Amino acid sequence: MEFTIRPASRGDELGVVAAVKTVYDEYGFTWDPEDYHADLYDLEAHFGNGAAILFVAEDGGGILGCAGLETFPTVEGPVGEVVHGSPLPRIAGTDCEFLRLYVQPTARRRGLGAALVEHVLQEAVQRGCSRMEIWTDKRFVDAHRLYQRYGARIVGERICDDPDVSPEWGMILEL
Ligand SMILES: CC(C)(COP(=O)(O)OP(=O)(O)OC[C@H]1O[C@@H](n2cnc3c(N)ncnc32)[C@H](O)[C@@H]1OP(=O)(O)O)[C@@H](O)C(=O)NCCC(=O)NCCS
């Protein structure tokens, strides 16, 4: 299957929401348009501000998946240690975060996930970032393998503030 990857822009909301919600339905997770998923309904506000970017993977039929990056001042503390953050624990020494990696079930195992990861890592390097944090639901074992293939390692855990209070692994990736 041919696919392309590009930065998301205004107008992609419906496609992005449909792709991500399919994955939430697959796992039986709670969809929360008002809060936890509000960023996907207003891409311009959340990913058009210079500090964050969302990439989408698509083919002729529409959006199949996405992945994002957010940059920020380096989290203070000993590198790789999980430290107190507001509202959630963070990983010290990181200056960017990998966000919202999802590929629709019917489009998997064709390289979209890897291509999305590579776009996000390349973007982070271009922006001068040095260490990335990745918080990933403990049930997303396929994603853990993918991240580890690019050098990410688990350094801690936390409970997310999503509606399902999901247990997450915290990973760090040296860029
Ligand atoms: C994790 C996820 C994004 C991976 O997406 P994907 O598009 O399937 O990723 P890829 O195709 O790049 O790689 C998946 C596997 O297919 C394999 N693969 C890639 N192209 C292939 C091809 N042409 N033929 C056969 N296998 C292939 C990869 O080697 C990889 O193998 P692995 O199972 O040994 O790790 C997807 O499974 C997903 O959305 N999962 C649910 C949500 C999730 O976990 N999100 C993470 C949030 S932190």
The ligand as a Tripos MOL2 file, in Angstrom:
@<TRIPOS>MOLECULE
LIG
   48    50     1     0     0
SMALL
NO_CHARGES

@<TRIPOS>ATOM
      1 C1          1.9760    0.5440   17.4800 C.3       1 LIG1
      2 C2          1.3860    0.8570   16.1280 C.3       1 LIG1
      3 C3          1.3070    2.3700   15.9360 C.3       1 LIG1
      4 C4          2.3010    0.2560   15.0520 C.3       1 LIG1
      5 O1          1.7850    0.6330   13.7810 O.3       1 LIG1
      6 P1          2.1300   -0.1950   12.4490 P.3       1 LIG1
      7 O2          1.7400    0.6440   11.3110 O.co2     1 LIG1
      8 O3          1.5640   -1.5550   12.5250 O.co2     1 LIG1
      9 O4          3.7330   -0.2720   12.5680 O.3       1 LIG1
     10 P2          4.7500   -0.9430   11.5290 P.3       1 LIG1
     11 O5          4.0220   -1.5070   10.3620 O.co2     1 LIG1
     12 O6          5.8230    0.0330   11.2620 O.co2     1 LIG1
     13 O7          5.3890   -2.1240   12.3880 O.3       1 LIG1
     14 C5          4.5840   -3.0990   13.0240 C.3       1 LIG1
     15 C6          5.1530   -4.4950   12.7530 C.3       1 LIG1
     16 O8          4.9430   -4.8360   11.3770 O.3       1 LIG1
     17 C7          6.1630   -5.2150   10.7890 C.3       1 LIG1
     18 N1          6.1110   -4.8150    9.3860 N.ar      1 LIG1
     19 C8          6.2730   -3.5780    8.8830 C.ar      1 LIG1
     20 N2          6.1290   -3.5890    7.5520 N.ar      1 LIG1
     21 C9          5.8360   -4.8780    7.2230 C.ar      1 LIG1
     22 C10         5.5740   -5.5350    5.9860 C.ar      1 LIG1
     23 N3          5.5640   -4.8570    4.8450 N.pl3     1 LIG1
     24 N4          5.3130   -6.8540    6.0240 N.ar      1 LIG1
     25 C11         5.3030   -7.5200    7.1870 C.ar      1 LIG1
     26 N5          5.5540   -6.9640    8.3850 N.ar      1 LIG1
     27 C12         5.8210   -5.6540    8.3880 C.ar      1 LIG1
     28 C13         7.2040   -4.4780   11.5900 C.3       1 LIG1
     29 O9          8.4810   -5.0860   11.4740 O.3       1 LIG1
     30 C14         6.6330   -4.6000   12.9830 C.3       1 LIG1
     31 O10         6.9310   -5.8900   13.4810 O.3       1 LIG1
     32 P3          6.9010   -6.3230   15.0450 P.3       1 LIG1
     33 O11         5.4970   -6.7970   15.2820 O.co2     1 LIG1
     34 O12         7.8900   -7.4110   15.1460 O.co2     1 LIG1
     35 O13         7.2470   -5.1440   15.8960 O.co2     1 LIG1
     36 C15        -0.0250    0.2240   15.9670 C.3       1 LIG1
     37 O14         0.0630   -1.1490   16.2690 O.3       1 LIG1
     38 C16        -1.0800    0.8550   16.8580 C.2       1 LIG1
     39 O15        -1.6960    1.8590   16.5090 O.2       1 LIG1
     40 N6         -1.2990    0.2440   18.0370 N.am      1 LIG1
     41 C17        -2.3510    0.6980   18.9560 C.3       1 LIG1
     42 C18        -2.0720    2.0830   19.4890 C.3       1 LIG1
     43 C19        -0.7470    2.2350   20.1760 C.2       1 LIG1
     44 O16        -0.1530    1.2920   20.6390 O.2       1 LIG1
     45 N7         -0.2950    3.4890   20.2760 N.am      1 LIG1
     46 C20         0.8870    3.8500   21.0040 C.3       1 LIG1
     47 C21         0.5470    4.9700   21.9210 C.3       1 LIG1
     48 S1          1.8850    5.3400   23.0200 S.3       1 LIG1
@<TRIPOS>BOND
     1     1     2 1
     2     2     3 1
     3     2     4 1
     4     2    36 1
     5     4     5 1
     6     5     6 1
     7     6     7 2
     8     6     8 1
     9     6     9 1
    10     9    10 1
    11    10    11 2
    12    10    12 1
    13    10    13 1
    14    13    14 1
    15    14    15 1
    16    15    16 1
    17    15    30 1
    18    16    17 1
    19    17    18 1
    20    17    28 1
    21    18    19 ar
    22    18    27 ar
    23    19    20 ar
    24    20    21 ar
    25    21    22 ar
    26    21    27 ar
    27    22    23 1
    28    22    24 ar
    29    24    25 ar
    30    25    26 ar
    31    26    27 ar
    32    28    29 1
    33    28    30 1
    34    30    31 1
    35    31    32 1
    36    32    33 2
    37    32    34 1
    38    32    35 1
    39    36    37 1
    40    36    38 1
    41    38    39 2
    42    38    40 1
    43    40    41 1
    44    41    42 1
    45    42    43 1
    46    43    44 2
    47    43    45 1
    48    45    46 1
    49    46    47 1
    50    47    48 1
@<TRIPOS>SUBSTRUCTURE
     1 LIG1         1 GROUP 0 **** ****
